[in-house]
Amino acid sequence: MAMRGVERGSWVLLGLVCTAWFGCATSPEVLIGPKPRAVLLAPTSVDLRLAEDLRPGAQVINEMIGRLLWEQDVQVNAPPLPEFYELWRQAALAASGDGSAEAAAYNDVAVRALLDGLRAQGVNFDALLIPYLTVRPGTVTGQSVMWDGVARRLPLSFKNRDVAQLVVRRRVEAPCTSLGVVAYGAHGERLFERIGGLEVAKQMWVSDDGKRRGWNDRADLFQDKKVLRDGVEEALEPLLRN
């Protein structure tokens, strides 16, 4: 029963993410106006198609976002989760007629109704941040991977160094984890949407003769705090002081 609640919450947050990313292709990546001083930070959701790989990083990233904003003298609060999910259901029902997050995903009215409900309950905030984790393709160049504003070293397993270097110089794509952040003002106006690269999600292996290559799972994802912070800073850049 508890797990169903977790998955339901993930669908709720996914619906909010869809509202921003698909309902507003022209939303800015920079913040216009004063920076928020009191932020309501929703739990970090994950792309449910890749939940097994991404779920271990959700709490790590959520805590890192909160810590980074606190260092910027931003007040960070978490929404009361049962009320948050119920308010979204009610907002989706009012906007779409059937109460599903998916049906309201393109409707800004639902987001405004959600925020109105939070304010009516006395929740203090001037911005709502909705973070989520996903996997996106990175471009391999030499032994580096570039995507979403960052560059990382390619995790590589090989025996023949010369052959490995030749293989990775070919233009290939690597699966990479990224943090997306959707920010709304207190009355439902979109403040910004931004995404920052975190880590290369897999380790590339190259056969001894260089004729084959593939990807292995990594056992150390979401453990390198310095690398993760770099990506979180990229995603939160509109909220950070120069």
Secondary structure by P-SEA (a helix, b strand, c coil): caaaaaaaaaaaaaaaaaacccccccccccccccccccccccccccccccccccccaaaaaaaaaaaaaaaacbbbbbcaaaaaaaaaaaaaaacccccccccccccaaaaaaaaaaaaaacccccbbbbbbbbbbbbbbccccccccccccccccccccaaaaaaaaaccccccbbbbbbbbbcccccccccbbbbccccbbbbbcccccccbbbbbcccccaaaaaaaaaaaaacccccc
